Amino acid sequence: MNNKQSFLTRLFSHNITLLVLAFLLSFTAWFFISASSETDTNVTISDIPVTIELPEAALEDGLKVFDGDNVKASVEVSGNRVTVGSLTASDIQVVANQTSSMISPGSYTLSLSAKKAGLKTNYNIVSSVSPSTVTVFVDKESEQVYDIQNKLTVKLDDNNHYANTTLSQSKVTLTGPETMVSQIDSVAVEDTLTGKEADKTVQEKLYYYDADGEKLDLPLVVADIDTVEVTISVLPINTVTLGVDVSNAPSDYPSIGISPSTIKIAGTQETLDKIEKNIVKIGTLDFSKLKNKNNTLKYTISVPTGCKVISGETSANVSIDLSSYEMTTVTGKISSKIDTSVYSTEFATNNVELTVYGPSDVVDDISASDVTVIADFTGMLDDLKSGNAVSLSVPLKVTLGSDYSTCWVYGAYTTNVNVTKK
């Protein structure tokens, strides 16, 4: 054993022996590499992006590719193992042909071809491109903002409560091919949900609808948001009476009719409890705008903040029959409550003709002495400086004497006045 070890030790201690051994190993490695390199092999190169070039005329017209430009292709190549093994998708270019025809909006099917694009050329492309064609959609880009409509339905087992739905966002911006975006008439969330007597939040998808209310499937249209957060609030229901305030009214007048007289609303219990006498006022009935006839006026129903009309009404008709009253005209003398030590005034006229309605046995007795007409300069002279003059259209306040409280003055009156601050 010691003799063998001595022999090997002496053998590998000589430099010539080591050189010969290294040469033999290198020759063997070269032989196997050369043998394998000279044998062609096939490799599939995948994930090659497709190049689609629009003609100049299409670009000048604002056209762009909306579909097909994200397609990835593959081809089979042949060559020595070392070369083809080092190829990547960037070494090959796949291009769409017949693009010169894409000069107007529409869908186009184009054939694909491949060519060498890198510095490596000692290989062959041995197969056609897969896929062999690509379908693209070409159009101008359009951007539109839409209100998000709420078409959600919430089912509750409790008839004494209402489930109100609130959207986290009220608008959505849609971008895509002009011919597709133009088909969209509205955007909404639509679903049937269930609720309980507690608040909860869900995510709801946005849907597109045409003018006929049909859902549209437009995959090339992109929204800045795809869903909205919906908060479901379960609120108590209350039936309230509708009412109106009155202004410029006589001391006695016929009953006012409101149709519908009641509505159902939902809101927080705290808000419902604050509705005085359970009456919701929808506006003011101004007698200065009413003639001696059977009057019917339409009012938009407005409910307290945080409440919602759930019985479906959006407006109400307010009616009052004043056809039994008579009309007269009376001339009133204009006066003013203005500090004459500070201002000098010049009225275009000192009198104004007024229209008055009232009971027939009262209204005919009204005379000028029963009417007070005052020019109201409130807030109109605050910025007037000494020595300056101004021409104003001044509103007139008209009041009737106490003996004519059952009458009312019809119309709004003004007069022109020149005012100079002394």
Buried (B, 14 or more C-beta within 10 A) or exposed (E): EEEEEEEEEEEEEEEEEEEEEEEEEEEEEEEEEEEEBEEBBEBEBEEBBBEBEBBEEBEEEEBBBBBBBEBEBBBBBBBBBEBBEEBEBEBBBBBBEEBEEBBEBBEBEBBBBBEBBEEBEEBBBEBEBBBEEBEBBBBBEBEBEBEBBBBBEBEBEEEEBBBBBEBBEEEBEBBBBBBBBEBBBBBBBBBEBEBEEEBBEBEBEBBBBEEEEEEBEBEBBEBEEEBBEBEBBBBBBBEBBBBBEBEBBBEEBEEBEBEBEBBBBBBBEEBBEEBEEEEBEBBEBBBBEBBBEEBEBEBEBEBBEBBBBBEEBEEBEBBBBBEEBBEBEBEBEBEBEBEEEEBEBEBEEEEBEBBBBBBEEBBEEBEEEBBBBBBBBEEBBEEBEEEEEEEBEBBBEBBBEEEBBBBBBBEEBEBEBEBBBE
